[in-house]
Amino acid sequence: MAEIVNLNRVRKAKARAEKEETAAANRVLHGTPKAVRNLAEARKDKADQTLSSHRLEKGEDDN
């Protein structure tokens, strides 16, 4: 005998799966959140500033 299937559950499960696929594609497409990007940029700027503050001056041509 065949298994009884609730069509509403099947339809909703299919819709959920499609939404999850779309969400995964959007996460890849749009990348990291703005807060994470800003944090990474701030850390890079601080590291650059720290490095440049330890640099020795060699005159005008900097060679």
Secondary structure, DSSP 8 states (H G I E B T S, - for coil): ------HHHHHHHHHHHHHHHHHHHHHHHH-S-HHHHHHHHHHHHHHHHHHHHT-----SS--
